[in-house]
Amino acid sequence: MRIVSTSILLSLSLIACRDTSHGDDDVTPDTPPGEMTIQQVQSDMLAPGSPVELKGVVVTAIDAYGMKTGDIWVQEPEGGPYSGVHVYGAPLDQVATLQLGDVIDIKGAVKDEFALSSDMSGNTVTELKPESGGQMIVTKVSAGAPLTPQVVDALAIGQLATWQARAAEWEKWEGVLVQVTNVSALSAPATIGSDTTLEKVSLTGDVLVESALAALPTPKIAVNDCLGSVTGVVDYFFDYQILPRTTAEVVTGGTACPPPEATALLCTDGIDNDGNGYNDCGDFNCIAAEASCRTLTTISAIQTATTPPTGGVELRDVYVSAISFSKKNLWLSTSLGAAQNEGIYVYRGSSASVLPTDVVVGAKVTVFGIVEEGNNDAMGDTVTQIKSPGITVTAAPAGAPTALTGQQASALVQTSTGEPYESVLVTLSGVKVVDVGTSANFYVGQLLQGSTTFLSDDDILRLTSTDVGKCYDITGIWTYQVYSNAYGLLPISKSAQVACP
């Protein structure tokens, strides 16, 4: 299965990167033509698009679960680092004949390095796909015994000082059948996108376990649960993942789990906030070198920072203040009451799936992702946004967001006085609709308050031609329109018609 994660989820531009410089593979090809090994495929010295023929490799996983099936993983029989690879696009009738442990040959394939353009880490997953205009051929040579998984020390990987070092270590095992033992669940299961069969749980070692090939156990895993072992193939999509092939490969009820990376990943505040007995990744204000220990921050801290924070951030128990008409992107506020520097845009991309049905205006959510100062050019200001987000609802709406009233467009359109209101819910009174735009300019219109003309856009609500020349009190999200390099309003609702000033 081509795995589309939430950690994402959720956001995302579906443009593949194929890059020879970020595979982090360090093995050197040295085999005559026609006798290529998976280690050679994984090497950066073999460029994406190169033809690949494998002989005598062993099937380690077959995707027969979820919305999309048919991918396989294969491995060199001797195992070891760089010995496995993900294969997609093989003929389904040929895949249907395979079982775990089968020895196969693969012809008509080329190497691919896949990632989404929104993945800023530089990491990719090495895969095999059919050559352009051709068909991959998978030939079963013989039946065989399933391979024994390679035991990997997840705790030791999690204790490495930087995410780059941890990624480099997991990269060695990409596509390989592995087993990690005595690992703690650092999160509860979270659904990935619109496919309800896809769930993920963060584990010790800066790695996820995901239900791409089989369902996770029930009852559901809870935060701080000790897992005796997790077995599966390693894959990458924004994060490194272990994909169990059966539910039984996630063994719950473990009793020997150490504190999550406790010797290296301690919080700076020295307080056991979450009451689990350790000053660790689950604690508030934890600043640690693991993706699962994202920097806990606030909307105001992001919006008032001189430079955007690097690495992952987490906003905990914030509120949905608005949702785009496409049901894909959203705006957050620190509380239900709007305030300066307390709003932020969450960009999931035009190709993202629609938001889960429980992500609604007024819901309390926890969001993590990467902060970006977005603009389509080097001119003007930027809009602060969170990209590649994961979203978890922590409480249903207990009330409706309220806007800041009494705002004047004359101040909001100025960078010095308007920027603190970026992504904040505001109500502007006595606004005249001058123009609503057309499809040719993506329905960017013009509004007038007093003598100040400013932009409107239809990200949430489209004003119509019948509104032109009329005045309303309009509530919406104040924003920076990057394509016009100007501040403007994203209307959400308008009052009954009022007299124009």
DOVEXKE-144475 format. One line per field, with one value per residue (C-alpha): residue in three letters; x, y, z. Coordinates in nm, 3 decimals. Layout:
BEGIN
r <- c(ALA;...)
x <- c(X;...)
y <- c(Y;...)
z <- c(Z;...)
***
This chain:
BEGIN
r <- c(MET;ARG;ILE;VAL;SER;THR;SER;ILE;LEU;LEU;SER;LEU;SER;LEU;ILE;ALA;CYS;ARG;ASP;THR;SER;HIS;GLY;ASP;ASP;ASP;VAL;THR;PRO;ASP;THR;PRO;PRO;GLY;GLU;MET;THR;ILE;GLN;GLN;VAL;GLN;SER;ASP;MET;LEU;ALA;PRO;GLY;SER;PRO;VAL;GLU;LEU;LYS;GLY;VAL;VAL;VAL;THR;ALA;ILE;ASP;ALA;TYR;GLY;MET;LYS;THR;GLY;ASP;ILE;TRP;VAL;GLN;GLU;PRO;GLU;GLY;GLY;PRO;TYR;SER;GLY;VAL;HIS;VAL;TYR;GLY;ALA;PRO;LEU;ASP;GLN;VAL;ALA;THR;LEU;GLN;LEU;GLY;ASP;VAL;ILE;ASP;ILE;LYS;GLY;ALA;VAL;LYS;ASP;GLU;PHE;ALA;LEU;SER;SER;ASP;MET;SER;GLY;ASN;THR;VAL;THR;GLU;LEU;LYS;PRO;GLU;SER;GLY;GLY;GLN;MET;ILE;VAL;THR;LYS;VAL;SER;ALA;GLY;ALA;PRO;LEU;THR;PRO;GLN;VAL;VAL;ASP;ALA;LEU;ALA;ILE;GLY;GLN;LEU;ALA;THR;TRP;GLN;ALA;ARG;ALA;ALA;GLU;TRP;GLU;LYS;TRP;GLU;GLY;VAL;LEU;VAL;GLN;VAL;THR;ASN;VAL;SER;ALA;LEU;SER;ALA;PRO;ALA;THR;ILE;GLY;SER;ASP;THR;THR;LEU;GLU;LYS;VAL;SER;LEU;THR;GLY;ASP;VAL;LEU;VAL;GLU;SER;ALA;LEU;ALA;ALA;LEU;PRO;THR;PRO;LYS;ILE;ALA;VAL;ASN;ASP;CYS;LEU;GLY;SER;VAL;THR;GLY;VAL;VAL;ASP;TYR;PHE;PHE;ASP;TYR;GLN;ILE;LEU;PRO;ARG;THR;THR;ALA;GLU;VAL;VAL;THR;GLY;GLY;THR;ALA;CYS;PRO;PRO;PRO;GLU;ALA;THR;ALA;LEU;LEU;CYS;THR;ASP;GLY;ILE;ASP;ASN;ASP;GLY;ASN;GLY;TYR;ASN;ASP;CYS;GLY;ASP;PHE;ASN;CYS;ILE;ALA;ALA;GLU;ALA;SER;CYS;ARG;THR;LEU;THR;THR;ILE;SER;ALA;ILE;GLN;THR;ALA;THR;THR;PRO;PRO;THR;GLY;GLY;VAL;GLU;LEU;ARG;ASP;VAL;TYR;VAL;SER;ALA;ILE;SER;PHE;SER;LYS;LYS;ASN;LEU;TRP;LEU;SER;THR;SER;LEU;GLY;ALA;ALA;GLN;ASN;GLU;GLY;ILE;TYR;VAL;TYR;ARG;GLY;SER;SER;ALA;SER;VAL;LEU;PRO;THR;ASP;VAL;VAL;VAL;GLY;ALA;LYS;VAL;THR;VAL;PHE;GLY;ILE;VAL;GLU;GLU;GLY;ASN;ASN;ASP;ALA;MET;GLY;ASP;THR;VAL;THR;GLN;ILE;LYS;SER;PRO;GLY;ILE;THR;VAL;THR;ALA;ALA;PRO;ALA;GLY;ALA;PRO;THR;ALA;LEU;THR;GLY;GLN;GLN;ALA;SER;ALA;LEU;VAL;GLN;THR;SER;THR;GLY;GLU;PRO;TYR;GLU;SER;VAL;LEU;VAL;THR;LEU;SER;GLY;VAL;LYS;VAL;VAL;ASP;VAL;GLY;THR;SER;ALA;ASN;PHE;TYR;VAL;GLY;GLN;LEU;LEU;GLN;GLY;SER;THR;THR;PHE;LEU;SER;ASP;ASP;ASP;ILE;LEU;ARG;LEU;THR;SER;THR;ASP;VAL;GLY;LYS;CYS;TYR;ASP;ILE;THR;GLY;ILE;TRP;THR;TYR;GLN;VAL;TYR;SER;ASN;ALA;TYR;GLY;LEU;LEU;PRO;ILE;SER;LYS;SER;ALA;GLN;VAL;ALA;CYS;PRO)
x <- c(0.000;0.132;0.092;-0.059;0.003;-0.155;0.118;-0.011;-0.229;-0.323;-0.186;-0.058;0.065;0.079;0.388;0.652;1.017;1.266;1.605;1.940;2.095;1.879;1.845;2.111;2.221;2.593;2.646;2.838;2.716;2.974;2.788;2.787;2.484;2.188;2.293;2.180;2.119;1.877;2.178;2.271;1.918;1.932;2.264;2.271;2.509;2.216;2.014;1.634;1.496;1.770;1.647;1.646;1.643;1.646;1.699;1.628;1.482;1.238;0.885;0.859;0.523;0.215;-0.042;-0.388;-0.546;-0.722;-0.846;-0.555;-0.376;-0.115;0.221;0.491;0.820;1.117;1.452;1.783;1.785;2.092;1.927;2.119;2.115;1.985;1.866;1.494;1.283;0.921;0.774;0.461;0.283;0.347;0.067;-0.202;-0.253;0.114;0.105;-0.204;0.002;0.263;0.303;0.547;0.880;0.843;1.161;1.100;1.269;1.169;1.219;1.095;1.136;1.308;1.429;1.225;1.288;0.948;0.843;0.587;0.713;0.575;0.815;1.090;1.318;1.495;1.422;1.276;1.170;1.346;1.092;1.067;0.801;0.728;0.943;0.768;0.528;0.609;0.503;0.694;0.726;0.728;0.821;0.787;1.099;1.014;0.833;1.041;1.033;0.945;1.253;1.335;1.303;1.613;1.608;1.664;1.732;1.466;1.571;1.929;1.807;1.579;1.873;2.069;2.109;1.949;1.659;1.900;2.106;1.795;1.667;2.003;1.982;1.625;1.719;1.945;1.639;1.403;1.222;1.366;1.163;1.251;1.142;1.166;1.113;1.000;0.885;0.644;0.345;0.404;0.061;-0.284;-0.390;-0.473;-0.653;-0.457;-0.659;-0.998;-0.905;-1.037;-0.833;-0.512;-0.399;-0.065;0.095;0.426;0.679;1.006;1.280;1.130;0.929;0.561;0.368;0.102;-0.189;-0.111;-0.092;-0.301;-0.525;-0.377;-0.484;-0.805;-0.863;-0.682;-0.328;-0.311;-0.038;0.244;0.134;0.431;0.449;0.644;0.740;0.642;0.736;0.697;0.864;1.011;0.875;0.894;0.633;0.712;0.818;0.982;0.721;0.703;0.420;0.307;0.183;-0.070;-0.237;-0.057;0.278;0.195;0.241;0.076;0.108;0.483;0.642;1.003;0.972;1.226;1.128;1.109;1.470;1.494;1.872;1.899;1.565;1.477;1.259;1.417;1.148;1.225;0.854;0.667;0.361;0.182;0.224;0.384;0.679;0.932;1.044;1.016;0.864;0.507;0.567;0.456;0.729;0.942;1.212;1.378;1.550;1.275;0.988;0.751;0.866;0.774;0.827;0.508;0.429;0.145;-0.007;0.108;0.466;0.471;0.308;0.535;0.862;1.129;1.201;0.973;1.061;1.243;1.143;0.806;0.574;0.261;-0.037;-0.237;-0.609;-0.665;-0.993;-1.108;-1.219;-1.293;-1.282;-1.229;-1.517;-1.317;-1.321;-0.945;-0.778;-0.862;-0.782;-0.712;-0.741;-0.604;-0.950;-1.306;-1.265;-1.050;-0.745;-0.438;-0.163;-0.390;-0.488;-0.303;-0.369;-0.333;-0.255;-0.318;-0.307;-0.550;-0.480;-0.544;-0.844;-1.134;-1.111;-1.250;-1.616;-1.543;-1.311;-1.572;-1.583;-1.558;-1.397;-1.096;-0.801;-0.433;-0.232;0.128;0.325;0.592;0.572;0.625;0.616;0.439;0.442;0.452;0.724;0.987;0.773;0.569;0.488;0.410;0.129;0.229;0.099;0.135;0.200;0.194;-0.030;-0.162;-0.495;-0.661;-0.994;-0.977;-1.327;-1.645;-1.760;-1.878;-1.959;-1.907;-1.598;-1.650;-1.490;-1.310;-1.545;-1.488;-1.198;-1.109;-0.978;-0.763;-0.545;-0.572;-0.431;-0.108;0.165;0.259;-0.097;-0.261;-0.015;-0.116;-0.467;-0.347;-0.565;-0.778;-1.160;-1.282;-1.607;-1.593;-1.899;-2.051;-1.857;-1.958;-1.914;-1.745;-1.658;-1.678;-1.431;-1.471;-1.329;-1.060;-0.913;-1.018;-1.300;-1.071;-1.300;-1.287;-1.453;-1.476;-1.495;-1.492;-1.231;-1.024;-1.049;-0.925;-0.938;-1.182;-1.138;-1.366;-1.162;-1.455;-1.760;-1.813;-1.994;-2.223;-2.303;-2.627;-2.412;-2.233;-2.315;-2.469;-2.333;-2.309;-2.138;-1.904;-1.732;-1.433;-1.068;-0.823;-0.541;-0.244;-0.325;0.013;-0.076;-0.174;0.077;-0.189;-0.400;-0.765;-1.067;-1.195;-1.568;-1.749;-2.086;-2.260;-2.541;-2.865;-2.809;-2.723;-2.727;-2.405;-2.211)
y <- c(0.000;0.345;0.474;0.819;0.922;1.170;1.277;1.407;1.382;1.518;1.801;1.769;1.825;1.491;1.572;1.303;1.389;1.164;1.256;1.082;1.283;1.210;0.834;0.815;0.480;0.409;0.071;0.045;-0.153;-0.401;-0.681;-0.772;-0.667;-0.900;-0.998;-0.687;-0.708;-0.511;-0.354;-0.209;-0.081;0.090;0.254;0.623;0.524;0.375;0.667;0.678;0.557;0.295;-0.047;-0.315;-0.694;-0.902;-1.277;-1.509;-1.254;-1.355;-1.219;-1.073;-0.891;-0.877;-0.600;-0.758;-0.518;-0.183;0.027;-0.038;-0.371;-0.544;-0.405;-0.645;-0.623;-0.842;-0.907;-1.072;-1.411;-1.331;-1.018;-0.734;-0.357;-0.230;-0.581;-0.507;-0.297;-0.203;-0.308;-0.147;-0.174;-0.545;-0.724;-0.820;-1.165;-1.241;-1.100;-1.313;-1.632;-1.532;-1.632;-1.518;-1.693;-1.746;-1.698;-1.478;-1.299;-0.946;-0.801;-0.487;-0.266;0.067;0.233;0.517;0.752;0.862;1.142;1.421;1.769;1.883;1.650;1.894;1.636;1.533;1.167;0.939;0.576;0.358;0.160;-0.047;0.039;-0.075;0.078;0.350;0.204;-0.148;-0.412;-0.553;-0.932;-1.122;-1.488;-1.737;-1.954;-2.171;-2.184;-2.120;-2.057;-1.705;-1.511;-1.448;-1.077;-0.874;-0.759;-0.382;-0.185;0.088;0.237;0.285;0.456;0.683;0.785;0.922;1.296;1.425;1.325;1.310;1.046;0.847;0.871;0.748;0.445;0.357;0.410;0.104;-0.109;0.044;-0.243;-0.501;-0.731;-0.626;-0.679;-0.432;-0.550;-0.382;-0.056;0.194;0.349;0.725;0.804;0.656;0.526;0.806;0.758;0.847;1.046;0.923;0.552;0.432;0.112;0.316;0.395;0.490;0.481;0.647;0.412;0.428;0.499;0.777;0.525;0.454;0.130;0.159;-0.061;-0.053;-0.431;-0.549;-0.404;-0.294;-0.493;-0.445;-0.323;-0.021;0.059;0.339;0.594;0.440;0.082;-0.154;-0.364;-0.686;-0.671;-0.533;-0.716;-0.589;-0.435;-0.086;0.184;0.565;0.834;1.154;0.919;0.581;0.312;-0.053;-0.225;-0.547;-0.814;-0.954;-0.814;-1.080;-0.922;-0.641;-0.815;-0.624;-0.680;-0.629;-0.583;-0.488;-0.153;0.110;0.474;0.623;0.719;0.828;0.846;1.095;1.263;1.455;1.762;2.086;2.172;1.873;1.806;1.482;1.659;1.355;1.145;0.843;0.840;0.982;1.325;1.219;1.277;1.288;1.587;1.940;2.183;1.888;1.990;1.669;1.527;1.296;1.353;1.192;1.458;1.755;2.097;2.185;2.546;2.797;2.988;3.319;3.192;3.094;3.415;3.645;3.460;3.651;3.341;3.036;2.738;2.449;2.087;1.959;2.159;2.060;2.279;2.111;2.172;2.460;2.535;2.514;2.866;2.809;2.540;2.597;2.531;2.233;2.077;2.026;2.324;2.501;2.783;2.750;2.981;2.953;2.985;3.027;3.402;3.562;3.769;3.922;3.673;3.384;3.252;3.032;2.866;2.489;2.403;2.044;2.104;2.083;1.712;1.619;1.413;1.594;1.644;1.376;1.439;1.524;1.810;2.087;2.454;2.488;2.147;2.129;1.966;1.884;1.954;1.887;1.972;2.200;2.581;2.763;3.128;3.087;3.304;3.221;3.479;3.684;3.997;4.135;3.957;3.593;3.393;3.180;2.827;2.474;2.220;1.839;1.831;1.554;1.639;1.472;1.588;1.607;1.744;1.813;2.175;2.327;2.663;2.872;3.084;3.456;3.724;4.043;4.334;4.701;4.642;4.894;4.791;5.105;4.959;4.593;4.646;4.789;4.538;4.692;4.692;4.420;4.133;4.048;3.980;3.734;3.419;3.575;3.580;3.941;4.125;4.436;4.662;4.864;4.688;4.755;4.476;4.642;4.335;3.958;3.852;3.581;3.240;3.415;3.574;3.290;3.500;3.751;4.049;4.396;4.527;4.883;5.007;5.384;5.495;5.174;4.919;4.568;4.218;3.938;3.575;3.273;3.020;2.976;3.161;3.302;3.633;3.658;3.917;4.000;4.133;4.391;4.749;4.641;4.680;4.423;4.349;4.071;3.815;3.624;3.533;3.817;3.689;3.776;3.700;3.580;3.591;3.957;4.043;4.225;4.176;4.087;3.905;3.552;3.598;3.334;3.502;3.833;4.008;4.121;4.415;4.739;5.099;5.198;5.465)
z <- c(0.000;-0.084;0.272;0.316;0.676;0.897;1.054;0.846;0.705;0.646;0.407;0.153;-0.204;-0.388;-0.597;-0.571;-0.514;-0.686;-0.555;-0.567;-0.286;0.018;0.042;0.317;0.171;0.180;0.015;-0.309;-0.611;-0.736;-0.913;-1.284;-1.491;-1.446;-1.093;-0.905;-0.531;-0.316;-0.144;-0.482;-0.533;-0.194;-0.276;-0.366;-0.647;-0.838;-0.971;-0.965;-1.296;-1.335;-1.453;-1.185;-1.210;-0.892;-0.866;-0.575;-0.333;-0.059;-0.012;0.340;0.325;0.101;0.126;0.131;0.383;0.360;0.072;-0.165;-0.191;-0.402;-0.286;-0.168;0.019;-0.069;0.095;0.028;0.205;0.416;0.559;0.718;0.659;0.323;0.230;0.177;-0.059;-0.120;-0.458;-0.598;-0.930;-0.981;-1.174;-0.924;-1.076;-1.015;-0.660;-0.585;-0.626;-0.367;-0.004;0.263;0.218;-0.157;-0.359;-0.662;-0.952;-1.058;-1.406;-1.579;-1.272;-1.213;-0.895;-0.748;-0.456;-0.329;-0.096;-0.101;-0.183;0.153;0.336;0.429;0.593;0.273;0.343;0.076;0.051;-0.205;-0.407;-0.721;-0.979;-1.335;-1.607;-1.804;-2.057;-1.951;-1.704;-1.411;-1.416;-1.086;-1.125;-0.841;-0.837;-0.538;-0.208;0.101;0.473;0.593;0.701;1.067;1.153;1.229;1.594;1.612;1.933;1.917;2.251;2.133;1.817;2.021;2.237;1.941;1.982;1.659;1.439;1.147;1.327;1.413;1.054;0.923;1.152;1.052;0.687;0.712;0.784;0.527;0.351;0.594;0.819;1.177;1.534;1.822;2.179;2.500;2.344;2.496;2.321;2.325;2.179;2.144;1.799;1.555;1.224;0.911;0.660;0.545;0.546;0.880;0.852;0.877;1.231;1.381;1.724;1.820;1.976;2.162;1.910;1.697;1.493;1.434;1.418;1.147;1.042;0.670;0.635;0.932;1.202;1.534;1.842;2.034;2.296;2.160;2.267;2.524;2.599;2.808;2.732;2.726;2.410;2.438;2.072;1.733;1.414;1.059;0.755;0.783;0.553;0.534;0.481;0.676;0.958;0.972;1.033;1.123;0.935;1.109;0.868;1.115;1.424;1.629;1.540;1.786;2.120;2.405;2.779;2.799;3.140;3.069;2.892;3.000;3.034;2.684;2.605;2.970;2.981;2.696;2.647;2.961;2.989;3.095;3.351;3.578;3.641;3.589;3.447;3.311;3.625;3.461;3.700;3.456;3.346;2.983;2.641;2.763;2.986;2.913;2.802;2.700;2.456;2.344;2.042;1.922;1.680;1.927;2.173;1.959;2.110;2.291;2.213;2.179;1.891;2.036;2.074;1.708;1.587;1.788;1.724;1.534;1.328;1.288;1.509;1.345;1.374;1.482;1.707;1.895;1.983;2.257;2.326;2.087;1.909;1.549;1.456;1.086;0.817;0.445;0.203;0.070;0.420;0.394;0.564;0.890;1.128;1.500;1.799;2.148;2.300;2.178;2.224;1.953;2.046;1.885;1.794;1.895;1.551;1.303;0.966;0.924;0.562;0.453;0.079;-0.210;-0.258;0.105;0.206;0.370;0.744;0.975;1.056;1.420;1.321;1.326;1.421;1.798;1.854;2.083;1.907;1.940;1.626;1.536;1.227;1.084;1.101;0.774;0.675;0.343;0.033;-0.336;-0.402;-0.223;-0.209;0.077;0.401;0.474;0.629;0.925;0.884;1.011;0.736;0.724;1.030;1.244;1.407;1.705;1.849;2.228;2.296;2.102;2.072;2.400;2.241;1.928;1.856;1.908;1.692;1.784;1.714;1.653;1.413;1.147;0.807;0.793;1.069;0.970;0.620;0.763;0.841;1.175;1.311;1.103;1.135;1.497;1.361;1.094;1.108;1.383;1.371;1.338;1.266;1.048;1.057;0.774;0.497;0.137;-0.117;-0.415;-0.620;-0.569;-0.837;-1.100;-1.173;-1.376;-1.060;-0.827;-0.679;-0.511;-0.452;-0.299;0.016;0.143;0.501;0.529;0.279;0.301;0.023;0.100;-0.044;0.016;-0.086;-0.103;0.097;0.335;0.193;-0.155;-0.173;-0.476;-0.738;-0.555;-0.266;-0.480;-0.380;-0.047;0.304;0.582;0.909;0.796;1.020;0.889;0.922;0.871;0.653;0.437;0.073;-0.056;-0.426;-0.400;-0.126;0.070;0.381;0.344;0.484;0.438;0.502;0.705;0.757;0.699;0.881;0.730;0.501;0.685;0.572;0.401;0.592)
***
